[in-house]
Amino acid sequence: MSKGRILVVEDDFDISNMLRIYFGAQGYEVQVAQRGTEALSMTRKQLPNLIMLDIMLPDMNGYDVCRELRTTTRTSHIPIIFLTQRDERSDKIQGLELGADDYITKPFDIEELKLRVQNAISAAQRQTQIDSRSNLPTGRLIEDQLRVLMRGDGQWAYLDLKVNDFDTFTDIYGFVAGDEVVRFMALLIGEVIDEVGTSDDYAGHPGRDNFVIITHITDAEVMRQRLIARFNSDVLQHYSFIDRERGYVLVPDPIYGERQVPLMTLAVGMVSTRTHQFSDIREITELAADDRRRGAAGEDGDSTGILTSW
């Protein structure tokens, strides 16, 4: 199993290739970006567990990349380690003031860098409660984000997402396959937010098969429909050819020997400040969950027939 996803932002091929090979051998999934704009795009699409960021880049400096990541809600929690040839105290202070977690000067000791990476990822998961599979914030961070929004007067919508029949899938295919579905779901959420959402949208992962999105787009229904359509189509890749073809899985049954269970689908409930004035966080989460359950109960075989409080 991967120890985490690292994004190396470095335009020197020899250095980036060395880091990719070394940390890949250590059990990390490593991606490389040669430009700052490329790094920002890759981060929006798939959140890394840590970013190694060079200061001197062809299109924009690492400070600007760090500033953009720290001021964007979805990426503000990602640990950043600056890699640079600069050794001036003022440069280090500037990077740390922008929110970088660490700073290492080239040429560096690769074993020391490995320990700094391990410590930064572990500290981020302990302190900010990040789910190690989805790399999305969990309970307390989601609640903190909702408290901030409730104190303001802006309009936003809260989407409650649940993967139907996820437990049955893991019973048949195993927990490793289940973790792959979790990572697939996190990637899908990022892609849909990037496609139809805003840079201030927020995604969280409060439970195994449960995800949330807080969006500031005018019509959150567009996002809901896009999420459902993409999930119900793309999740098929996680099933065997036989299960995909017949459209269900067979599970043991004590009475009938075996029974049919549908393939996974996505249910989404939604509430918004357009129609509600929220007094506490529990009200938000319960209303959205009720909306999701009402839609699931009224599907009649159609996973898109979900009522919304929008």
Secondary structure as UniProt FT lines:
FT   STRAND          5..9
FT   HELIX           13..25
FT   TURN            26..27
FT   STRAND          29..33
FT   HELIX           36..45
FT   STRAND          50..54
FT   HELIX           62..71
FT   HELIX           73..75
FT   TURN            76..77
FT   STRAND          80..84
FT   HELIX           89..97
FT   TURN            98..99
FT   STRAND          102..105
FT   HELIX           110..128
FT   TURN            132..134
FT   HELIX           139..151
FT   STRAND          157..164
FT   HELIX           166..173
FT   HELIX           175..196
FT   TURN            199..200
FT   STRAND          202..207
FT   TURN            208..209
FT   STRAND          210..215
FT   HELIX           220..234
FT   HELIX           235..238
FT   HELIX           241..246
FT   STRAND          248..253
FT   TURN            254..256
FT   STRAND          257..262
FT   STRAND          265..272
FT   TURN            273..275
FT   HELIX           281..297
FT   TURN            300..301
FT   TURN            303..304
//
